[in-house]
Amino acid sequence: MAQPQSLAPPLAEVELPARNVRALLERNATDPDTRDRAALRFGDRTWTHAEVLDESQRFAALLAANLDPSRPPHVGVLLDNTPDYVFTLYGAGLLGAVVVGLNTTRRDEHLAADITHTDVQLLLTEPRHLPLLATVLPQLDLPGGLIVSDRFPDDGDPTTVGRPLTAALTAAPAVDLPDPDARVLWTLLFTSGTAGAPKAVRCTQHRLLTTGSRMSMMLELGHDDVGYAAMPLFHTNSLMAGLAAALVAGATLSMTRRFSASQFLPDVRRYGVTWFNYTGKLLAYLLAVPEQADDADTTLRIAFGNEGSPQVVAAAAARFGTRIVDVFGSTEGSIALDRTGGPPPGSVGRLRQGIAVVDPDGNDKEPARFDADGRLLNPEECIGELVNKLGVGPFEGYYNNAEATERTTAHGWYWSGDLAYVDADAWVFFAGRTGDWLRVDGENFAAGPVEAIISRHPDVLLAAVYGVPDADAGDQVMTALVLRDGMRFDGAAFARWVDAQADLSPKWRPRYVRVATALPVTPTNKVITRMLVHDKVRADRTAGDALYVRRRGAEAFVPFTDDDEAALRAAFEAAGRSRLWDL
C-alpha cells in the first residue's frame, strides 16, 4: 500500500508537571495565587485548594486505616460524581493507593466479577447504590469492609445503612504520608465494554498527570478557568480532561452527580463554566433540548471530547457559541489522530506518523476509494484495525489480564480494536469495533459506515447498526432507532429513504428495525451493541419496543409479528442453527 499523503507528526512527549499527586496538591494548597481560590464546587458547596488538600489527607488516613498492607491497596468506588469521589482519588494519590472506578450500570455477577478481578479490599458506596451490592456482597472478600457515604444525599435517597463515611473519617488516625514514585498505580479504569466484556486499564500517577498536563495546555487552562464534570469519574474522559486537567492547571472543577441535558446550561451559568468534557452522544442530547435565544450567552469557551459526529459538533459549537475539540481516542490512550486542517465529513481525524490501518497480520490495508456520490467502493480491501506502529504509547497494560495485554501489544504495536479506513489524503473514517463485522450473503463489512448513513435520517436522534444471525448463514443487518420528539416511524417512507442513499450498498440495507424509546448505553452515552445483538428480534427481550421487518423485494418495513417470530425460530431449528437464536 502506498502511504497516504500528509501524515501528521506524532504527539510530542509532555513533561511530568510535578513529581507526583502529592506535590501538585501541596503546590495548589500553598501557592498564594491558588490556595484561596475555589478548587471544587458541588451544588452550593465550595472547597478551596487548601481545603481540598486537608480533606484529601483525611481520606488518605481513612484508606491507611482500612487497607491490609499485605494485599494490593485497592479501594473500589461505587459512587455518582460527588466530592467524595474526588477526595478518595486524591487521598489514594497521597497514599500511593489505587482507586478502582466501578461502573454504576453493572449488575449482579458482572459487578462482582469486576470487584474480584481488580483485588478490591475496601469498598466505598452511597445509599442509592446499596441495592446493586445486596446480591454480590456475600461473594466478596473485603477485609476493609464496606463504607457508605452519608455526606451528600440527593433528593429521594434512601437512609444510610451500614458503616457511615463520616464516622469512619473521624475514627481514622492521622498518618505520615509517603512520597510515592509517579510510576505507582493510581487508578484502574474499565473500558466501556460496548462490544465485549470490559477490561481494567492500568493508569499510574505519571500517565494521568502527563495527560492532564497535555489537556491543560490544549485547552489553555489557567487558575480562573472552571471545568464541568458531568461524565462519570470512573471513565477516562472525566478523569483526564476534567479532574487531572484542573489539578495540573490549579483551576476549578465543578461537578454534577450525573449528566442532565436540561440542567446543563443552568449549571454552566451557575458555576461560570469555561470548559467541559464529553463523550458519546452528549452533544446530541444537548441539541435535542428546545433551543433558546440566549443559548450562547454563557462563559463557555471550549469543550473537549470524542465520538461526536461532524454535523452534531458543528451544530453544537454554533448554538452554544463555543469551540469544540472532538478527537478520536480510547481508555488505553495510545491512538491519537490530527483534527486540524478541516477534516472531510465523517472523518475522525488524520493519521499521525506511525498510525496505520492493517489486516490481522499487520499488513497495511489499501486506501479507501469513493465514487462521485461519496459511496465507499472497496470496503473489504480498505477496512482494517487501527494500530500504532511506533509502540504502545501511554498504555500501561490491563490489570490481571496478561492475555488481553499481549493481544493489544502484539509486534510491539498498540492494537486499538477499532475498525477504520483511510482515504488517499490520510483522513481516517471510523468503522466500528473488531466485534462489529457483519457477513451478509458472503460479503464482509463493518457496522460503522452503515450506522453513519442511517444516522443522517432527519427523524433519527440515535441509531445503532449491528448484525443478527440469519437462519441459513451469516448475518442480517438490524438497526435500532430512537426518534426525535414528535416523530413516528413510517415503514414505507423509511424504506424509500434507505433506497435513496447512494452510499448505502444493497447488502448494507437493514432487514430489521427496532424503534425504541431509549437504547442501552454506558454512563458515557456509548451504545452497548452487544446487548442489542443479544436481544435480536425476540419479543421477550424487546418488550415495549416496536419491531419491523423488510422482506426481500418488499417496498416497506412492516411490523414483525408473533407469527413472524415463530416462523423465524422454526427456520433456525430447521437449519440446525437454533443455538444462535437462543444465545
C-alpha positions, 0 to 999 in steps of 0.5 A: 500500500502506498502511504497516504499523503500528509501524515501528521507528526506524532504527539510530542512527549509532555513533561511530568508537571510535578513529581507526583499527586502529592506535590501538585496538591501541596503546590495548589494548597500553598501557592498564594495565587491558588490556595484561596481560590475555589478548587471544587464546587458541588451544588452550593458547596465550595472547597478551596485548594487548601481545603481540598488538600486537608480533606484529601489527607483525611481520606488518605488516613481513612484508606491507611486505616482500612487497607491490609498492607499485605494485599494490593491497596485497592479501594473500589468506588461505587459512587455518582460524581460527588466530592467524595469521589474526588477526595478518595482519588486524591487521598489514594494519590497521597497514599500511593493507593489505587482507586478502582472506578466501578461502573454504576450500570453493572449488575449482579455477577458482572459487578462482582466479577469486576470487584474480584478481578481488580483485588478490591479490599475496601469498598466505598458506596452511597445509599442509592447504590446499596441495592446493586451490592445486596446480591454480590456482597456475600461473594466478596472478600473485603477485609476493609469492609464496606463504607457508605457515604452519608455526606451528600444525599440527593433528593429521594435517597434512601437512609444510610445503612451500614458503616457511615463515611463520616464516622469512619473519617473521624475514627481514622488516625492521622498518618505520615504520608509517603512520597510515592514514585509517579510510576505507582498505580493510581487508578484502574479504569474499565473500558466501556465494554460496548462490544465485549466484556470490559477490561481494567486499564492500568493508569499510574500517577505519571500517565494521568498527570502527563495527560492532564498536563497535555489537556491543560495546555490544549485547552489553555487552562489557567487558575480562573478557568472552571471545568464541568464534570458531568461524565462519570469519574470512573471513565477516562474522559472525566478523569483526564480532561476534567479532574487531572486537567484542573489539578495540573492547571490549579483551576476549578472543577465543578461537578454534577452527580450525573449528566442532565441535558436540561440542567446543563446550561443552568449549571454552566451559568451557575458555576461560570463554566469555561470548559467541559468534557464529553463523550458519546452522544452528549452533544446530541442530547444537548441539541435535542433540548428546545433551543433558546435565544440566549443559548450562547450567552454563557462563559463557555469557551471550549469543550473537549471530547470524542465520538461526536459526529461532524454535523452534531459538533458543528451544530453544537459549537454554533448554538452554544457559541463555543469551540469544540475539540472532538478527537478520536481516542480510547481508555488505553490512550495510545491512538491519537489522530490530527483534527486540524486542517478541516477534516472531510465529513465523517472523518475522525481525524488524520493519521499521525506518523506511525498510525496505520490501518492493517489486516490481522497480520499487520499488513497495511490495508489499501486506501479507501476509494469513493465514487462521485456520490461519496459511496465507499467502493472497496470496503473489504480491501480498505477496512482494517484495525487501527494500530500504532506502529511506533509502540504502545504509547501511554498504555500501561497494560490491563490489570490481571489480564496478561492475555488481553495485554499481549493481544493489544501489544502484539509486534510491539504495536498498540492494537486499538480494536477499532475498525477504520479506513483511510482515504488517499489524503490520510483522513481516517473514517471510523468503522466500528469495533473488531466485534462489529463485522457483519457477513451478509450473503458472503460479503464482509463489512463493518457496522460503522459506515452503515450506522453513519448513513442511517444516522443522517435520517432527519427523524433519527436522534440515535441509531445503532447498526449491528448484525443478527444471525440469519437462519441459513448463514451469516448475518442480517443487518438490524438497526435500532432507532430512537426518534426525535420528539414528535416523530413516528416511524413510517415503514414505507417512507423509511424504506424509500429513504434507505433506497435513496442513499447512494452510499448505502450498498444493497447488502448494507440495507437493514432487514430489521428495525427496532424503534425504541424509546431509549437504547442501552448505553454506558454512563458515557452515552456509548451504545452497548451493541452487544446487548442489542445483538443479544436481544435480536428480534425476540419479543421477550427481550424487546418488550415495549419496543416496536419491531419491523421487518423488510422482506426481500423485494418488499417496498416497506418495513412492516411490523414483525409479528408473533407469527413472524417470530415463530416462523423465524425460530422454526427456520433456525431449528430447521437449519440446525442453527437454533443455538444462535437464536437462543444465545 
